[in-house]
Amino acid sequence: MNNDAETIEITINGFKEKATKGSSITELILKYDEMESAMMVERNGKFVYPQDYDGTFPDAGDVLEFIHPDFGG
């Protein structure tokens, strides 16, 4: 992360994190190594469609959940 860039504080999976302002959900998924084909993303309790990851830019104070479904029985 560029120290000169403005950062915001967001919550990811329950942890306060600093992110570069203007980071997309795709960029955050890659930064936090959360890429998984079945993963779902919630932003402030609302589902974000995968096709919207590149164009969704969390704001300061947002809460993101990267949800990895556990399949099996």
C-alpha positions as CSV (number, residue, x, y, z in Angstrom):
1,M,0.0,0.0,0.0
2,N,1.3,3.4,-0.9
3,N,1.9,5.4,2.3
4,D,1.1,8.6,0.4
5,A,-2.4,7.4,-0.5
6,E,-5.3,8.3,1.6
7,T,-6.6,5.3,3.7
8,I,-9.9,4.5,5.1
9,E,-10.9,2.2,8.0
10,I,-13.2,-0.6,7.1
11,T,-14.1,-3.9,8.9
12,I,-13.3,-7.1,7.1
13,N,-14.6,-10.3,8.6
14,G,-14.9,-8.7,12.0
15,F,-11.4,-7.0,12.0
16,K,-10.7,-3.3,11.6
17,E,-8.5,-2.9,8.6
18,K,-7.0,0.1,6.7
19,A,-7.5,0.2,3.0
20,T,-6.5,2.6,0.2
21,K,-9.4,4.9,-0.5
22,G,-11.0,3.9,-3.8
23,S,-10.1,0.2,-3.6
24,S,-12.6,-2.0,-5.3
25,I,-14.0,-5.2,-3.7
26,T,-11.9,-7.1,-6.2
27,E,-8.7,-5.4,-5.1
28,L,-9.6,-6.1,-1.4
29,I,-10.3,-9.8,-2.2
30,L,-6.9,-10.1,-3.8
31,K,-5.1,-8.1,-1.0
32,Y,-6.5,-10.3,1.7
33,D,-6.1,-13.5,-0.3
34,E,-9.8,-14.4,-0.1
35,M,-10.3,-15.5,-3.7
36,E,-12.4,-18.7,-3.8
37,S,-14.9,-19.5,-6.6
38,A,-17.8,-20.1,-4.2
39,M,-17.1,-17.1,-2.0
40,M,-19.9,-14.6,-1.4
41,V,-19.4,-11.0,-0.3
42,E,-21.6,-8.8,1.9
43,R,-21.2,-5.1,2.2
44,N,-23.0,-3.6,5.2
45,G,-25.3,-6.7,5.4
46,K,-26.2,-6.7,1.7
47,F,-25.2,-9.3,-0.9
48,V,-22.8,-8.0,-3.6
49,Y,-23.0,-9.7,-6.9
50,P,-19.7,-11.0,-8.3
51,Q,-20.1,-8.9,-11.5
52,D,-20.2,-5.8,-9.3
53,Y,-17.0,-6.4,-7.4
54,D,-14.9,-4.3,-9.8
55,G,-17.2,-1.4,-9.6
56,T,-18.0,-1.4,-5.8
57,F,-15.8,0.8,-3.7
58,P,-16.3,0.5,0.0
59,D,-16.5,3.8,2.1
60,A,-14.9,4.5,5.4
61,G,-16.8,2.6,8.1
62,D,-18.2,-0.1,5.8
63,V,-18.4,-3.7,7.0
64,L,-17.4,-6.4,4.5
65,E,-17.8,-10.1,5.0
66,F,-16.0,-12.5,2.7
67,I,-18.2,-15.6,3.2
68,H,-16.8,-19.1,2.3
69,P,-19.6,-21.6,2.2
70,D,-18.7,-24.9,3.8
71,F,-20.3,-27.6,1.6
72,G,-20.7,-31.1,2.8
73,G,-22.7,-33.1,5.2
